[in-house]
């Protein structure tokens, strides 16, 4: 399976050894599902983007299987439908890394690039992967607006963008101005759990992207 990163110089090696628990889980998944990606999932999108999405980590049956962020599980259905609605993608999303979908003026990065058990990375794993996220963000010359999907992504994004966490509290649709003027908008993660429980509706999610577009074009 071939997946090409738009930011190749910032990606970890396929066998990145930094998180022992995640490496063990990677090996277990490779043994059980040899046709899956089962490796750090690279960024996806437009390297000249003005908007960058910071996600949490690959989902087992989504990005960890297909090799492309949010691709192949419920979270991707909502995210890619939303991007299409706002003209931020071209082509048809078909839940496969080779479906030909491209993103326009937006890019997706993850806080943790390897699959964590139960979708829950540990603090040391979030810290270990943060330099890769920081390198990815540093490689985006035009990104002035960031969308954090969930609390963990919010914390990683604030740290990377030079903000202060006690001041920048996570809340859906909260906006945080970073010291250099870059803007961070928070959103509840577009997980099946959040939408099934009503914490996040499609309208609430779309409001985040509408605001991000306003900010990016200001
Ligand atoms: S989560 Fe990041 S730092 Fe940890 S093993 Fe994977 S790529 Fe390496």
Boltz pocket constraint, residues with backbone or C-beta under 6 A from the ligand:
constraints:
  - pocket:
      binder: B
      contacts: [[A, 12], [A, 13], [A, 16], [A, 17], [A, 18], [A, 19], [A, 22], [A, 23], [A, 40], [A, 112], [A, 113], [A, 114], [A, 125], [A, 128], [A, 129], [A, 132]]
      max_distance: 6.0
